[in-house]
Amino acid sequence: MNKTIIIVLAVILVLVGLLYWGRQVQNPLLDSVGAGNVSESIMASENFYDFGQISMKDGNVEKVFTVTNASETSVLIEKLTTSCMCTVAFFGAESGEKGPFGMPGHSGVVPRLNEIIASGESRNVRVVFDPNAHGPAGVGPISRVVYLEGKDGILELGFKAMVTP
């Protein structure tokens, strides 16, 4: 009887600990949406956009961010990924727009971007959010991040919205 009580209490403590830890892990992403520029070379004219209230019935919304290489040398952007499968990004390349780039682990492998941005050059990153991707449970406040990754760091481009039916 005493062993059973001890085991049940231990299981409860482990579950409470996991729930607390899970809450702590999720909050930094939401707090840092659009927190911006970790990279020293690539800068964005704006790192965060608020779509305001958007309706599921109106379909996809998009935002174009402009990124610029502020360094003295060319910079290789190796990867472009998103924080959720409801968001895809496209990169304005010299040969035309590349993409879509999405969330790693969903819809197969996200291809590598491998685009060089020359010193002083600017490129567009078009971000498309599908408010219907999560179905009826997807209403309410959302926040997402798009990541441009290179050897010198990560540039975060974030957005938020209030999704209505």
C-alpha positions as CSV (number, residue, x, y, z in Angstrom):
1,M,0.0,0.0,0.0
2,N,2.8,2.5,0.9
3,K,4.7,1.6,-2.3
4,T,1.6,2.3,-4.4
5,I,1.2,5.7,-2.8
6,I,4.8,6.6,-3.3
7,I,4.7,5.5,-6.9
8,V,1.5,7.5,-7.6
9,L,3.0,10.6,-6.0
10,A,6.3,10.2,-8.0
11,V,4.3,9.9,-11.2
12,I,2.3,13.0,-10.4
13,L,5.4,15.0,-9.5
14,V,7.0,14.0,-12.8
15,L,3.9,15.0,-14.8
16,V,3.7,18.4,-13.0
17,G,7.4,18.9,-13.7
18,L,7.0,18.1,-17.4
19,L,4.0,20.4,-17.7
20,Y,5.9,23.3,-16.0
21,W,9.0,22.7,-18.2
22,G,6.9,22.6,-21.3
23,R,5.4,26.0,-20.5
24,Q,8.8,27.5,-20.0
25,V,10.0,26.1,-23.3
26,Q,7.1,27.5,-25.3
27,N,7.1,31.1,-23.9
28,P,10.5,32.2,-25.2
29,L,9.4,31.7,-28.8
30,L,6.3,33.7,-28.3
31,D,8.2,36.4,-26.4
32,S,10.9,36.7,-29.0
33,V,8.8,36.8,-32.1
34,G,10.4,39.3,-34.4
35,A,13.1,39.9,-31.7
36,G,15.2,40.4,-34.7
37,N,18.7,40.4,-35.8
38,V,21.1,37.8,-34.4
39,S,23.2,38.1,-37.6
40,E,25.7,40.9,-37.9
41,S,25.5,41.0,-41.7
42,I,21.9,40.7,-42.8
43,M,19.5,43.3,-41.6
44,A,15.7,43.8,-42.2
45,S,14.0,47.1,-42.7
46,E,11.4,45.7,-40.3
47,N,11.6,42.5,-38.3
48,F,8.0,42.2,-37.2
49,Y,4.6,42.8,-38.7
50,D,1.1,42.8,-37.1
51,F,-1.6,41.7,-39.6
52,G,-4.2,42.8,-37.0
53,Q,-7.5,40.9,-37.3
54,I,-7.8,38.6,-40.2
55,S,-10.7,36.3,-41.2
56,M,-10.4,32.6,-42.1
57,K,-13.0,33.1,-44.8
58,D,-10.8,35.7,-46.6
59,G,-8.0,33.2,-47.1
60,N,-4.2,33.6,-47.1
61,V,-2.4,36.8,-46.1
62,E,1.1,37.8,-47.0
63,K,3.8,40.2,-46.1
64,V,7.0,41.1,-47.9
65,F,10.1,41.8,-45.8
66,T,13.2,43.4,-47.3
67,V,16.6,42.1,-46.1
68,T,19.9,43.8,-46.8
69,N,23.5,42.7,-46.5
70,A,25.0,45.6,-44.5
71,S,28.5,44.0,-44.4
72,E,31.6,44.6,-46.6
73,T,31.5,41.1,-48.0
74,S,29.0,38.8,-49.7
75,V,27.0,36.6,-47.3
76,L,25.7,33.1,-48.0
77,I,22.1,32.5,-46.7
78,E,22.0,28.7,-46.3
79,K,18.5,28.1,-45.0
80,L,15.1,29.7,-45.0
81,T,12.6,28.0,-42.6
82,T,9.3,28.8,-40.8
83,S,8.1,28.0,-37.3
84,C,4.8,26.4,-38.4
85,M,3.4,24.5,-41.3
86,C,0.7,27.2,-41.8
87,T,3.4,29.6,-43.0
88,V,5.6,29.4,-46.1
89,A,8.3,31.8,-47.3
90,F,9.7,32.7,-50.7
91,F,13.1,34.3,-51.4
92,G,13.6,36.8,-54.1
93,A,16.6,35.5,-56.0
94,E,18.4,36.9,-59.1
95,S,16.9,34.1,-61.1
96,G,13.4,34.7,-59.8
97,E,11.5,33.8,-56.6
98,K,12.7,30.6,-54.9
99,G,10.3,28.6,-52.7
100,P,8.2,27.7,-51.0
101,F,10.2,27.1,-47.8
102,G,8.4,25.8,-44.8
103,M,8.7,24.2,-41.4
104,P,11.4,21.5,-41.0
105,G,9.9,18.0,-40.5
106,H,6.6,18.8,-42.3
107,S,5.8,18.1,-45.9
108,G,9.1,16.4,-46.5
109,V,12.5,18.0,-46.3
110,V,12.8,21.8,-46.6
111,P,15.3,22.5,-49.4
112,R,18.4,24.5,-48.7
113,L,18.3,28.1,-49.9
114,N,22.0,28.6,-50.6
115,E,21.7,32.2,-51.9
116,I,24.5,34.7,-51.9
117,I,23.6,38.3,-51.1
118,A,26.3,40.7,-52.2
119,S,27.5,43.6,-50.0
120,G,24.9,46.3,-50.0
121,E,22.4,44.2,-51.9
122,S,18.8,43.8,-50.8
123,R,16.4,40.9,-51.4
124,N,12.7,40.3,-50.6
125,V,11.3,37.6,-48.4
126,R,7.6,37.0,-49.1
127,V,5.8,35.3,-46.2
128,V,2.4,33.7,-46.7
129,F,0.2,32.7,-43.7
130,D,-2.8,30.4,-44.2
131,P,-5.3,31.1,-41.4
132,N,-7.2,27.9,-42.4
133,A,-4.3,25.5,-41.9
134,H,-5.3,24.6,-38.4
135,G,-9.0,24.3,-39.1
136,P,-11.7,25.7,-36.7
137,A,-9.4,25.3,-33.7
138,G,-7.0,27.9,-35.3
139,V,-9.0,31.0,-34.2
140,G,-7.5,33.4,-31.8
141,P,-4.1,35.1,-31.5
142,I,-1.2,33.6,-33.4
143,S,2.5,34.5,-33.8
144,R,5.0,32.9,-36.2
145,V,8.6,33.3,-37.1
146,V,10.6,32.9,-40.4
147,Y,14.3,32.2,-40.0
148,L,17.1,33.1,-42.5
149,E,20.2,31.2,-41.4
150,G,23.8,31.7,-42.4
151,K,27.2,31.0,-40.9
152,D,27.3,34.3,-39.0
153,G,23.9,33.9,-37.4
154,I,20.1,33.9,-37.8
155,L,17.8,36.7,-38.8
156,E,14.2,36.3,-37.4
157,L,11.3,37.8,-39.2
158,G,8.1,37.6,-37.2
159,F,4.4,38.4,-37.5
160,K,1.2,38.0,-35.5
161,A,-2.5,38.2,-36.1
162,M,-5.8,37.7,-34.5
163,V,-7.6,35.0,-36.5
164,T,-11.4,35.1,-36.7
165,P,-13.8,32.5,-38.4
